[in-house]
Every structure is written in structure tokens, then in C-alpha cells.
Amino acid sequence: MEIKDNPDKNRFETTQDGLTAFIEYKLQPGVITVLHTEVPKELEGRGIASAMTRYALVSIAARNLALVPLCPYMRGYLKKHPEYQYLIRSNIRL
């Protein structure tokens, strides 16, 4: 699955079967706030949200950004994958 950052739309995204799933974010100097994850119903159950989240977290780490995870899916993923919790801005609690 090809996942990419689309900075013009402020989201990480992938298109499968003509439908686009995405993780919406807001970027500020040194900080990325993840707002929302959306996967069309027709694409659910394929691990797309998980793959996009992993891609987003690796990208965030590579860009040395602090993470503010407002998205419930992202917060749940981070609870299950503590190896990425170091990215979270220090004043955020999961």
C-alpha cells in the first residue's frame, strides 16, 4: 500500500480501490497535531488505519517533531505501541 504525506491538504493518505483514507493534521513550527483518522467503510478491516498511523509516526520522528495526538485512533495506537510515545509533547497524557 502506498502511503504519502500530502502537505497541501495537511494529511497523510492512501488511496485503495478509488477511495482515500487519511490522517488529518495541523503543522506548526516543531509540532504536529494529529486531528482525525478516517477510513471509508468500504476499506475497513484491511489494516489501513494502522499502516497509515505507523507511517505518520515514522515520518514525525524523522522530522523531529513533537506530537500532539488529539485523534482518538492515534491515542489508542500509541497506548498499544509505547515505542512511539517519546514523540508525544511532554504535557500530553494518554
Contacts in CASP RR format, 6 or more apart in sequence:
PFRMAT RR
TARGET T0000
AUTHOR 0000-0000-0000
METHOD contacts of the structure
MODEL  1
MEIKDNPDKNRFETTQDGLTAFIEYKLQPGVITVLHTEVPKELEGRGIAS
AMTRYALVSIAARNLALVPLCPYMRGYLKKHPEYQYLIRSNIRL
1 14 0 8 1.000
1 16 0 8 1.000
1 48 0 8 1.000
1 51 0 8 1.000
2 14 0 8 1.000
2 15 0 8 1.000
3 12 0 8 1.000
3 13 0 8 1.000
3 14 0 8 1.000
3 51 0 8 1.000
3 52 0 8 1.000
3 55 0 8 1.000
4 12 0 8 1.000
4 13 0 8 1.000
4 14 0 8 1.000
5 11 0 8 1.000
5 12 0 8 1.000
5 59 0 8 1.000
6 12 0 8 1.000
6 13 0 8 1.000
6 22 0 8 1.000
7 27 0 8 1.000
9 22 0 8 1.000
10 24 0 8 1.000
10 25 0 8 1.000
10 26 0 8 1.000
10 27 0 8 1.000
11 22 0 8 1.000
11 23 0 8 1.000
11 24 0 8 1.000
11 25 0 8 1.000
12 22 0 8 1.000
12 23 0 8 1.000
12 25 0 8 1.000
12 52 0 8 1.000
12 55 0 8 1.000
12 56 0 8 1.000
12 59 0 8 1.000
13 20 0 8 1.000
13 21 0 8 1.000
13 22 0 8 1.000
13 23 0 8 1.000
13 52 0 8 1.000
14 20 0 8 1.000
14 21 0 8 1.000
14 22 0 8 1.000
14 48 0 8 1.000
14 51 0 8 1.000
14 52 0 8 1.000
15 21 0 8 1.000
16 43 0 8 1.000
16 46 0 8 1.000
16 48 0 8 1.000
17 42 0 8 1.000
17 43 0 8 1.000
19 40 0 8 1.000
19 42 0 8 1.000
19 43 0 8 1.000
20 40 0 8 1.000
21 38 0 8 1.000
21 39 0 8 1.000
21 40 0 8 1.000
21 43 0 8 1.000
21 48 0 8 1.000
21 49 0 8 1.000
21 52 0 8 1.000
22 37 0 8 1.000
22 38 0 8 1.000
22 52 0 8 1.000
23 34 0 8 1.000
23 36 0 8 1.000
23 37 0 8 1.000
23 38 0 8 1.000
23 52 0 8 1.000
23 53 0 8 1.000
23 56 0 8 1.000
23 71 0 8 1.000
23 74 0 8 1.000
24 34 0 8 1.000
24 35 0 8 1.000
24 36 0 8 1.000
24 37 0 8 1.000
24 38 0 8 1.000
24 71 0 8 1.000
25 32 0 8 1.000
25 33 0 8 1.000
25 34 0 8 1.000
25 35 0 8 1.000
25 56 0 8 1.000
26 32 0 8 1.000
26 33 0 8 1.000
26 35 0 8 1.000
27 33 0 8 1.000
27 65 0 8 1.000
30 64 0 8 1.000
30 65 0 8 1.000
30 66 0 8 1.000
31 65 0 8 1.000
31 66 0 8 1.000
31 67 0 8 1.000
31 68 0 8 1.000
31 89 0 8 1.000
32 60 0 8 1.000
32 63 0 8 1.000
32 65 0 8 1.000
32 66 0 8 1.000
32 67 0 8 1.000
32 68 0 8 1.000
33 67 0 8 1.000
33 68 0 8 1.000
33 69 0 8 1.000
33 70 0 8 1.000
34 56 0 8 1.000
34 67 0 8 1.000
34 68 0 8 1.000
34 69 0 8 1.000
34 70 0 8 1.000
34 71 0 8 1.000
34 74 0 8 1.000
35 70 0 8 1.000
35 71 0 8 1.000
36 71 0 8 1.000
37 49 0 8 1.000
37 52 0 8 1.000
37 53 0 8 1.000
37 71 0 8 1.000
37 73 0 8 1.000
37 74 0 8 1.000
39 48 0 8 1.000
39 49 0 8 1.000
49 73 0 8 1.000
50 77 0 8 1.000
53 73 0 8 1.000
53 74 0 8 1.000
53 77 0 8 1.000
56 74 0 8 1.000
57 67 0 8 1.000
57 81 0 8 1.000
57 84 0 8 1.000
57 87 0 8 1.000
60 67 0 8 1.000
60 87 0 8 1.000
61 84 0 8 1.000
61 87 0 8 1.000
65 87 0 8 1.000
66 87 0 8 1.000
66 88 0 8 1.000
66 89 0 8 1.000
67 87 0 8 1.000
67 88 0 8 1.000
67 89 0 8 1.000
67 92 0 8 1.000
68 88 0 8 1.000
68 89 0 8 1.000
68 92 0 8 1.000
69 75 0 8 1.000
69 78 0 8 1.000
69 88 0 8 1.000
69 92 0 8 1.000
69 94 0 8 1.000
75 94 0 8 1.000
76 94 0 8 1.000
77 84 0 8 1.000
78 84 0 8 1.000
78 85 0 8 1.000
78 88 0 8 1.000
78 94 0 8 1.000
79 94 0 8 1.000
85 94 0 8 1.000
88 94 0 8 1.000
END
